[in-house]
C-alpha cells in the first residue's frame, strides 16, 4: 500500500510538472517527505482550475466538479485506484489530517469559472481568492508544519489574494477572449467602464486605469502578507507567491498593453527568484 501511495504521489508530481511549473518547483524545494502530499494538493488544484479549458458548456464542467466533491465527501463512484491523483489526494488528506471541507469549498468556488458572470465587488473577489489560492497555501502549511500553520493564517489570506490577482492578470487575454471578467465591476465603474466596454477594449485609457487599480489591489494584499508572520517551517507553502510581486508591478505599469504582451518573467528567472526567496524566507 505504501509503495502504491508513493507511486500515485510520483504521478501527481509528474502531472504538476506539466500543468503548474511554479508549484512543481515549490514542491522540489520543500522537504522530501512532504513533496508527495504537496504534489497531490497542487495537482488537484491544477485539475479543477483547468476544467473550464476542457469543456464547452458549464454542465459537463459541473459534472467534473461533482466527481471531486463526491470523492471528498466519501461518495466516490467506483474504485479510486484507477485515478492516481484521486488516490494521492485521499492519502494526503488522511496522512496529514487535512480538512476536507476546505477542499470542497475550493471546488464550489471554482464553479464561478465555468460561467461568464461578472465578479461584482472586491469582497466577492477576495472571497473567491480566499477559498482557492489562500486555502491552498493554508493546506500546504498544514502538510509542512501543522503546529505552525495557524500562526501564518493571516499571511496566507493576503498572499493568496495577491497571488490570485496576479494569476488573473496573466490570464486576462484568455478570459477576455472568452467573455469572462474577473476584475470587479465596482472597479470598472470607478473608472467609467462597464463589462462590455472593458471587453471591447476601445477606451485604452480607462481600461489601463482599471487594470492599474486591479493590480494595485493585489499589491496592497501582498504588502500585508509581507508584513504578517510567516513561520520558517511553513515558508515553502508561500513559494508560489514569490512571482506575484513582479507580475503586479509590471501589470500596473503596462495597463491595457497586458492584452498584447505578458508580464510574466521567463521560467529561469522565476526559478532563481524562488530559490533566493527560500534562502531569505521572504516573499
C-alpha positions as CSV (number, residue, x, y, z in Angstrom):
1,X,0.0,0.0,0.0
2,X,2.9,2.3,0.9
3,X,4.5,1.7,-2.5
4,X,1.3,2.3,-4.3
5,X,0.8,5.6,-2.4
6,X,4.3,6.7,-3.3
7,X,3.7,5.8,-6.9
8,X,0.5,7.8,-7.0
9,X,2.3,10.8,-5.5
10,X,5.1,10.5,-8.1
11,X,2.4,10.6,-10.8
12,X,0.9,13.7,-9.2
13,X,4.3,15.3,-9.2
14,X,4.8,14.5,-12.9
15,X,1.3,15.9,-13.7
16,X,2.2,19.1,-11.8
17,X,5.4,19.5,-13.8
18,X,3.3,19.7,-16.9
19,X,0.5,21.9,-15.5
20,X,2.0,24.3,-12.9
21,X,5.7,24.7,-13.1
22,X,5.9,27.2,-10.3
23,X,4.1,24.9,-7.8
24,X,6.2,22.0,-9.1
25,X,9.4,23.9,-8.2
26,X,7.9,24.8,-4.8
27,X,7.4,21.0,-4.2
28,X,11.0,20.3,-5.2
29,X,12.2,23.0,-2.8
30,X,10.1,21.5,0.1
31,X,11.3,18.8,2.5
32,X,11.4,15.5,0.7
33,X,9.0,13.7,3.0
34,X,6.3,16.4,2.3
35,X,6.6,16.5,-1.5
36,X,4.2,13.8,-2.3
37,X,1.3,15.3,-0.3
38,X,2.1,18.8,-1.6
39,X,2.2,17.5,-5.2
40,X,-1.2,15.8,-4.7
41,X,-2.7,19.1,-3.4
42,X,-1.2,21.2,-6.1
43,X,-2.1,18.8,-8.9
44,X,-5.7,18.6,-7.6
45,X,-5.8,22.5,-7.7
46,X,-4.5,22.5,-11.2
47,X,-7.0,19.8,-12.2
48,X,-10.1,21.8,-11.1
49,X,-8.6,25.1,-12.3
50,X,-8.3,23.7,-15.9
51,X,-11.8,22.3,-16.2
52,X,-13.1,25.4,-18.0
53,X,-10.4,24.7,-20.6
54,X,-11.7,21.2,-21.2
55,X,-15.4,21.8,-21.6
56,X,-17.5,23.9,-23.9
57,X,-20.6,24.2,-21.7
58,X,-20.9,24.7,-17.9
59,X,-22.9,21.4,-17.3
60,X,-20.1,19.0,-18.2
61,X,-17.8,21.1,-16.1
62,X,-20.1,20.8,-13.1
63,X,-20.2,17.1,-13.6
64,X,-16.4,17.0,-13.4
65,X,-16.5,19.2,-10.3
66,X,-19.1,16.8,-8.8
67,X,-16.7,13.9,-9.2
68,X,-14.2,15.5,-6.9
69,X,-16.9,16.7,-4.5
70,X,-18.2,13.1,-4.2
71,X,-14.7,11.8,-3.7
72,X,-14.1,14.2,-0.8
73,X,-17.4,13.6,0.8
74,X,-17.0,9.8,0.7
75,X,-19.4,9.1,-2.1
76,X,-16.9,8.2,-4.8
77,X,-18.3,6.3,-7.8
78,X,-16.3,3.1,-8.1
79,X,-12.7,2.5,-7.1
80,X,-10.4,5.5,-6.7
81,X,-7.4,3.2,-7.6
82,X,-8.0,3.9,-11.3
83,X,-7.3,7.6,-10.7
84,X,-3.8,8.1,-9.3
85,X,-4.4,11.7,-8.4
86,X,-7.6,10.9,-6.5
87,X,-5.8,8.2,-4.6
88,X,-2.9,10.5,-3.8
89,X,-5.2,13.3,-2.6
90,X,-7.1,10.9,-0.3
91,X,-3.7,9.7,1.1
92,X,-2.5,13.3,1.7
93,X,-5.8,14.1,3.5
94,X,-5.5,11.0,5.7
95,X,-1.8,11.3,6.4
96,X,-1.9,15.0,7.3
97,X,-5.5,15.2,8.7
98,X,-6.4,17.9,6.2
99,X,-9.9,19.4,6.4
100,X,-12.0,18.0,3.6
101,X,-14.5,20.9,3.8
102,X,-11.8,23.3,2.8
103,X,-11.2,21.3,-0.4
104,X,-14.9,21.1,-1.1
105,X,-15.2,24.9,-0.7
106,X,-12.4,25.2,-3.2
107,X,-14.4,23.2,-5.7
108,X,-17.5,25.2,-5.0
109,X,-15.6,28.5,-5.6
110,X,-14.3,27.2,-8.9
111,X,-17.9,26.8,-10.2
112,X,-17.6,30.5,-10.9
113,X,-15.0,29.7,-13.6
114,X,-17.5,27.7,-15.6
115,X,-19.8,30.7,-16.3
116,X,-19.3,34.2,-17.7
117,X,-21.0,36.0,-14.7
118,X,-19.0,39.1,-13.7
119,X,-17.2,39.5,-10.4
120,X,-19.4,42.1,-8.6
121,X,-17.2,43.5,-5.8
122,X,-13.8,43.5,-4.3
123,X,-15.3,41.4,-1.4
124,X,-16.5,38.8,-3.9
125,X,-13.0,38.7,-5.5
126,X,-11.3,38.4,-2.1
127,X,-13.8,35.6,-1.1
128,X,-13.0,33.7,-4.4
129,X,-9.3,34.1,-3.8
130,X,-9.6,33.1,-0.2
131,X,-11.3,29.8,-1.0
132,X,-8.9,29.0,-3.8
133,X,-5.3,30.4,-3.6
134,X,-5.3,31.3,0.1
135,X,-6.8,28.0,1.1
136,X,-4.2,26.1,-0.9
137,X,-1.4,28.0,0.9
138,X,-3.0,27.1,4.3
139,X,-3.5,23.4,3.3
140,X,0.2,23.3,2.2
141,X,1.2,24.8,5.5
142,X,-0.7,22.1,7.4
143,X,1.3,19.5,5.5
144,X,4.6,21.2,6.2
145,X,4.1,22.0,9.9
146,X,0.6,21.6,11.3
147,X,1.5,23.2,14.7
148,X,2.8,26.3,13.0
149,X,0.2,26.7,10.2
150,X,-2.3,28.8,12.2
151,X,0.4,31.3,13.0
152,X,0.7,32.2,9.3
153,X,-3.0,32.2,8.6
154,X,-3.2,36.0,8.1
155,X,-0.2,36.0,5.8
156,X,-1.8,33.1,3.8
157,X,-5.0,35.0,3.4
158,X,-3.4,38.1,2.0
159,X,-0.8,36.2,0.0
160,X,-3.5,34.1,-1.7
161,X,-5.4,37.2,-2.8
162,X,-2.2,38.8,-4.2
163,X,-1.4,35.5,-6.0
164,X,-4.9,35.1,-7.4
165,X,-4.9,38.6,-8.8
166,X,-1.5,38.1,-10.4
167,X,-2.7,34.9,-11.9
168,X,-5.9,36.6,-13.2
169,X,-3.8,39.3,-14.8
170,X,-1.7,36.7,-16.6
171,X,-4.9,35.0,-17.8
172,X,-6.7,38.3,-18.7
173,X,-6.2,37.9,-22.5
174,X,-7.7,34.4,-22.4
175,X,-10.6,35.5,-20.2
176,X,-11.3,38.5,-22.4
177,X,-11.4,36.2,-25.4
178,X,-14.0,34.0,-23.6
179,X,-16.0,37.0,-22.4
180,X,-15.0,36.5,-18.7
181,X,-14.3,39.4,-16.4
182,X,-12.8,38.7,-13.0
183,X,-12.0,42.4,-12.5
184,X,-14.7,43.5,-10.0
185,X,-17.5,45.6,-11.5
186,X,-17.0,48.2,-8.8
187,X,-13.5,48.9,-10.0
188,X,-14.8,49.1,-13.6
189,X,-17.5,51.6,-12.5
190,X,-15.0,53.7,-10.7
191,X,-13.0,54.1,-13.9
192,X,-16.1,54.8,-16.0
193,X,-16.4,51.4,-17.6
194,X,-18.9,48.5,-17.6
195,X,-18.3,44.9,-18.5
196,X,-19.0,45.3,-22.2
197,X,-16.8,48.4,-22.5
198,X,-13.9,46.6,-20.8
199,X,-14.2,43.6,-23.0
200,X,-14.3,45.8,-26.1
201,X,-11.1,47.4,-25.0
202,X,-11.6,50.5,-27.2
203,X,-11.1,53.1,-24.4
204,X,-7.4,52.2,-23.7
205,X,-7.0,55.0,-21.1
206,X,-9.9,53.7,-18.9
207,X,-9.0,50.1,-19.4
208,X,-5.5,50.9,-18.3
209,X,-6.8,52.7,-15.2
210,X,-9.0,49.7,-14.3
211,X,-6.1,47.2,-14.7
212,X,-3.8,49.5,-12.7
213,X,-6.4,49.6,-9.9
214,X,-6.8,45.8,-10.0
215,X,-3.0,45.3,-9.8
216,X,-2.9,47.9,-7.1
217,X,-5.4,45.9,-5.0
218,X,-3.1,42.9,-5.4
219,X,-0.1,44.9,-4.3
220,X,-1.9,46.1,-1.2
221,X,-2.6,42.5,-0.2
222,X,1.0,41.4,-1.0
223,X,2.3,44.2,1.3
224,X,0.0,43.0,4.1
225,X,1.2,39.4,3.6
226,X,4.9,40.5,3.7
227,X,4.2,42.4,7.0
228,X,2.5,39.4,8.6
229,X,4.2,36.5,10.4
230,X,5.3,33.6,8.2
231,X,6.8,30.7,10.2
232,X,10.0,29.5,8.6
233,X,8.7,25.9,8.8
234,X,5.8,26.6,6.5
235,X,7.6,29.1,4.2
236,X,7.8,26.6,1.3
237,X,3.9,26.9,1.1
238,X,4.4,30.6,0.2
239,X,7.0,30.0,-2.5
240,X,4.5,30.1,-5.4
241,X,3.5,33.6,-4.3
242,X,7.0,34.9,-5.0
243,X,6.2,35.5,-8.7
244,X,3.2,37.7,-7.8
245,X,5.2,40.8,-7.0
246,X,6.8,41.3,-10.4
247,X,3.6,40.5,-12.2
248,X,1.6,43.0,-10.2
249,X,4.2,45.8,-10.7
250,X,4.6,45.2,-14.4
251,X,0.8,44.9,-15.0
252,X,0.3,48.2,-13.2
253,X,2.9,49.8,-15.5
254,X,1.6,48.1,-18.7
255,X,-2.1,48.8,-18.3
256,X,-4.1,47.8,-21.4
257,X,-0.9,46.6,-23.1
258,X,-1.3,43.5,-20.9
259,X,-3.6,42.2,-23.7
260,X,-0.7,42.3,-26.1
261,X,2.2,41.1,-24.0
262,X,2.6,39.1,-20.8
263,X,4.1,40.5,-17.6
264,X,5.3,37.0,-16.6
265,X,9.1,36.5,-16.1
266,X,10.9,33.8,-18.1
267,X,11.0,30.4,-16.4
268,X,14.7,30.6,-15.4
269,X,14.2,33.9,-13.7
270,X,11.2,32.6,-11.8
271,X,13.2,29.6,-10.6
272,X,16.1,31.8,-9.4
273,X,13.7,34.1,-7.5
274,X,12.1,31.2,-5.7
275,X,15.4,29.8,-4.6
276,X,16.5,33.2,-3.3
277,X,13.2,33.7,-1.6
278,X,13.6,30.3,0.2
279,X,17.1,31.3,1.4
280,X,15.9,34.7,2.6
281,X,12.5,33.5,3.9
282,X,10.9,36.5,2.3
283,X,8.1,36.6,-0.4
